[in-house]
Amino acid sequence: MSEIKGYGSEEPARGDQRKRESAIVLSSAQREAINTIVSTVEQAERKEKFLFLLEGVSGIGKSMVGDEVGKILGDKRRPRVVALESPDTYRIIKEMKASLPHSILAIGTPREIKSAETYKFEDKEFSDYKRTPVLLKGMNHGEITEYIQSLGGGAIPPAALEEIATYSLGVPLLAQRMMPEDMSTKTRQMIAAGFLRSNVDLTVKQGREVVPAPIDNYFNVEIPRSVRELAKGIRWKEDVYASLADVLTNLEALHARGQEEESPFFVAPQSEGIYDSIQQRRVEFNNFLNIYVPQINQTDFERIKQAIGSSGSAYDMSANTARTNVFFGNHRKTAIHLHTKDSDYWGYEGKASERYKKISSDMESDFQKGKYPIKRQVGSPKTSFHLSAWGHESTVYNQIKLGWALETLLQHRGIAYIVENQPADMWYVYNPLNKSIEPFTPPSNEK
């Protein structure tokens, strides 16, 4: 016989005396939520049904709570668990309600719960269910610290341990995302701020006034002031990593389907600053982003094709499995050139064909003539890739997203490449030997 184990406490949860399939570690907040649901069902009359609304931010173990409740109550009395993130949630719940005598345990983030309450569960069809809100908070400081130590095998330096514990907000999912040793404090703050924005409403209406929302209710640790300020939007449009939390969520979804992706963090220390500078300065009409990879082996070539959503004779950067889509980029106002010794594939959006072909041909010609810092290697593959992205007048959103997606991929795969970054007003190459960005004067500007 095993028990429900908790962080920082050996106090057993209700029902631990019953037969369990395996031991599992739960936070004190999870144990409290389990006790609330189990005791409510056990103390109710046999035919009484409940609509439990289990509310909590992403990544704190709401599904785990549902699983544990089911194990304790058994098939006859356990609530049917439904995740509110599904667009078909309401239809599924109605079908279940019509065919099953069970209570329902609907789980969701604060925003998902609010939407369900407003638009889905006001229906008279749910009038025979007793609506029961259950709030699931994150871990406390001691619990999240212990959890981080378990992730790092006890080898995390004290300063890093405290920083991750502070900015992970007591959320195991955030702690996992913040584990890389070379991650900066700023990046951890941005991940936490983006997480807040995507999970909770930061303000609420109080009469005619808009006031700060009580977001502390969802956490068992103090939210750092720096994270609050970033989440409210201060400098939000100045950071390439502003949408990092959502990008990481997308990457985790691909990982769950068996698709591995390179890290979304730049290897070269200069790259983040380059893309931040684009968002901080006003870009007029020179807003082309050209990424040129002059020589690639076949494995990397196929990886790049997958990243841009290439499929046979077409490409779609908005495809669900495309890395560019994960970073919120798309194929609008873009063009690509995939070149092998046997074939050329050109893809472009709009009326960019001739202009783009000239840009691509000029870059290929300059490379062949030895005008770039990257030189043709004897016996190197005659395979290359070129992407060009642009926007209306000062629009640079898509260029930033595509550049972020592709430059991080190329850097992590150790591939040398050339960039004409007009929004940043610079040309540069990535040198995989020293893992750095090296600016250079383009051939057309040499005197």
C-alpha positions, 0 to 999 in steps of 0.5 A: 500500500502506498500513499499520496506524497506531498512536497514538504509534508508527510501529511497524507491526503484524504483517501490514502488508506485505499489501494493505490497503483503508484506513489505520486508527489503532490503539492499541498495545494493539489492535496487540498483541491483533491480533498475538497472534491472527494469530500464533496462527492462522498458527503453528497446524496447518491443522486446529487451531481456536481459541476466542479470548475477546477481553476488554475494557471497552466502547468500546476497539475490540474489534470493530475488532480483529476486523475487522483480524484478518479483513483480515490472515488472509483468508476462509479462516483468519479467525476468525468474530467473535461479540459476547457481548452478544447473548442468542442468542450461544450458539445462534449460536456452536453453529450456526456451529461445526456448519457452519464449520471456522473458529476463533471470536473471541468478544468481550465485556466482563469481565462478559460473558466471565465469564458465557460462561465459566461458563454457555456455553463449558463445554459439551463441544461446544467440546472440540475448540476450543483456548480462548485468552484475549486481553486488550485494554486501553485506550489509554495516557495519550499515546494518549488525549490524542492521540485527544482532541486529534483530536476537538477539532481541536486547540482544547481548552484544556490544563486540559480536555484533561488532565481528559478524558484523566484521567477517560476512563480511556484509553477512546475512547468515554468521551472522546467522551462527555466532550467538551462544554465545559460539562461539570463535573468531577463529571459526568465523574467520574460517567460514569467511575464508572458505566462501571466499574460496568457493565463490571467486577466491583469485588470478588471472593471470596477464600475467605470474604472479599470483596476489591477486584477487580484492575480495573487489569488492564483499563486502561493508565492510572491510575484516579483515586481519586475514580472508584474511590470513586464506583464503590464506591457512596459517594454513589451514591444521592445523584446524579441522574447516577449512571446516566449511563453507562448512559443514554449507552449507550442514547442511542448505541444509538438514534443508531445506529438513526437516532433523534436525542435531546436531551442528557441534561445539564440546561441550567439549572444549578439542576436537577441540585441539585434532583434530587440533593436528592430522593435525599438527603432522606427523602420521606414521602407528598408524592411527586407530580411534576407537569410542565406545559407550557401552550403548545407548537407542533406540532413540540415537541408531536409530539416530546414524544409520541415521548419518552413512547412515545405511539402513537395512542390509547395510550402506553408509557414502556417502549417501546424508542424512548421517551426515558423508557425510555432514562432507565429510567423507566416508565409505572407510577403515571403519568398524562398529558394531551395537549391540542389545540384539537380533542382531549384524550387522557388516559392513566393507570395504576391508579385515578388517573383522577379525582384526576389529572384534577383536578390537571391541570384545576386547573393549566390553570385557574390558568394561564388565570387568570394565576396562574403566572409563565408567561403566555398569549401572544396567538396562542400554540398551544392545545396543552399537555402534563401528566405526573404521576408518583407512588410508594408512600409514600417511593418516588421512583425513577420520578419522578426518572427521568421528571423527568430525561428530560423536563426535559432534553428541554424545556430543550434545546428551549427550552420554558417549563414549570411543575413541582410537585416535591413530593419536592423541596418546591418549585414552579418554572418553567423560563425559556428566556430566561435558561436557569434555574430560577425557584422561585415560591409556588404559587397555593394557598399565596399569602396 
